[in-house]
Amino acid sequence: MLNTRLGVGARMWSRKWARKEWVIASAVLFAILFALSFVSNSSGRAPSPSDLTIAAPLVDLTLLRNAEELGALCLDGSAPGYHFQSGFGSGSSNWVIHIEGGGWCDSISSCAFRARTPLGSSRNMDKVPFSGILSNQPSENPDFFNWNKVKIRYCDGASLSGHPESELKEQRLFFRGQLIWKAIMNEVLSAGMSGAKQALLSGCSAGGLATLIHCDDFRKLIPKATTVKCLADAGFFLDEKDIIGNNTMRSFYSRVIRLQGVARSFYQDCIAKMEPSKCMFPEEIVKYVRTPVFVVNPAYDFWQIQHILVPESSDPKGSWRDCKLNLRACTPNQLEVLKGYRGSLLKALSELKEKKEAGLFVNSCFIHCQTWITETWHSPNSPRINSKTLAESVGDWYFDRKEAKQIDCPYPCNPSCYNMDFSRKF
C-alpha cells in the first residue's frame, strides 16, 4: 500500500577499469559530478550558499506488494520499490511519475555485480530526497509542487524492459524490468492514479529512455479524459560512432538486448524494419510514440561525450582527458568535434521538433540530468534559454500555454550554464 513515508559493462568503456569502478561510475557519476560542479560555475566564481539547494525532504521507500507472486523482481530477486509523496490542494488528483536512471548491464558479470548495489537490489535502497520536479515547494517547482509524486527505483539494468524468458537457470539473476513496470503501475493506479485528471511520466538518463519506451503504455493505463504527457531527461542517447569510428553504443545496446530480451518491449513496427539495437535509440522510438513528448537534453551531455563519443577505448593516449572534464580545456579541433556531436543531436531531434505537441529544451551546458535537481530545474541561478528555466518551459508545454521548443546557441554562448569545468574535481 502507498504510504507517506551504469551497471555499464566494463568492457564497453575500458579494460583498464575494474568492473566495480564502472558500475559505480555509470550509476552515480552524473549525480556526483553535478553536485561537485557547484564548486565553480561558468562565470568562474565559487557559489555562495544561496546557490545551493536547501536540503530536500527524504521520502521513505515502499516495496512492491506481492512482488514474488507477480514475478516482478530486481536483478537479485528482491522486491522492487518506489517512493511516494501525497499531493495536496488543487494538485491532489494529479500525478508525476519519475523513473530513476543509472546505466545498464550487458553481461552476466556486470549484472551480477549490479545486483549487489541499489541499482539491482532493494536490499541496498534507502530514502531519497525529493527535489526539482519532485519538490513540494512552489518556489522550486511552480507547476507540479502539489501533485502526487512517485519515484520508481531502477533495479533491472535494462530501462525497465527486461523479460524473464531470457534468464539463465544456472544464474541467479532476474530480468524482470517489464514486469516491474507493469506491477508498480498497477499498484499506483489502485492507489488513486486511475482517477487522475492530469499525469506526467518522467525519467532521467536510463530512466529517460524508459520513459520513451513506456510512454504510450502509460497513456493506455489512464482514462482517455486524463491529460497525459511524457518528459524524457538526458535519455536521448545518440547512435553515433566514437572518434575512431566504432559503433560503441550500438554494440553495447545489442548486448543488453540479447541478454535481457529487451526487444519485446520495443515498437514491433520498428523491429520489423531494422535491427533491434537501433530501435533502442530515441531517434527511432519517437517516430512511433503517439503521446506528447518533451525532450530535455544538453547539447554537450557529459555522459554521452565521455562514453559514446570518446570512450576510454577510443583515446588510449588520453588526449581528450582534459577536454572531457572541462570544455575550456578543449582544443579548437576538439570543440569542432563536439560541435558536430551537437549537430547530430539536433538532426536526431528534427522529426520530433516538427510535431506540434512536442517540447524541447536543449541547452549548451556541460551536464547530464536536469529535472530532478532544483538548481537546474527552477532556481534564481538555473540555466535558461530565452529567459526561461527548464521548469517554466515544461510548464508552458504541459499546460499548452505556449510552444516550448527551446534550442540554445552553441557553447560557450550561454552564461547561465553551471557545469563547464570538471578539471578541478579530479
Buried (B, 14 or more C-beta within 10 A) or exposed (E): EBEEEBBBBBBBBBEEBEBEEBBBBBBBBBBEBBBBBBEBBBEEEEBEEEBBBEEBBEBBBBEBEEBEEBBBBBBBBBBBBBBBBBBEEEBBBBBBBBBBBBBBBBBEBBBBBBBBBBBBBBBBBEEBBBBBBBBBBEEBBBBBBBBBBBBBBBBBBBBBBBBBEBBEEEEEBBBBBBBBBBBBBBBBBEBBBEEBBBBBBBBBBBBBBBBBBBBBBBBEBBEEEBBBBBBBBBBBBBBBBBBEEEBBBBEBBBBBBBBBBBBBBBBEEBBEEEBBBBBBBBBBBBEBBEBBBBBBBBBBBBBBBBBBBBBBBBBEEEEBBBBBBBBBBBEEEBBEBBBEBBEBBBEBBEEBBEEEEBBBBBBBBBBBBBBBBBBBBBBEBBBBBEEBBBBBBBBBBBEEEEBBBBBBEBBBEBEBBBBBBBBEBE
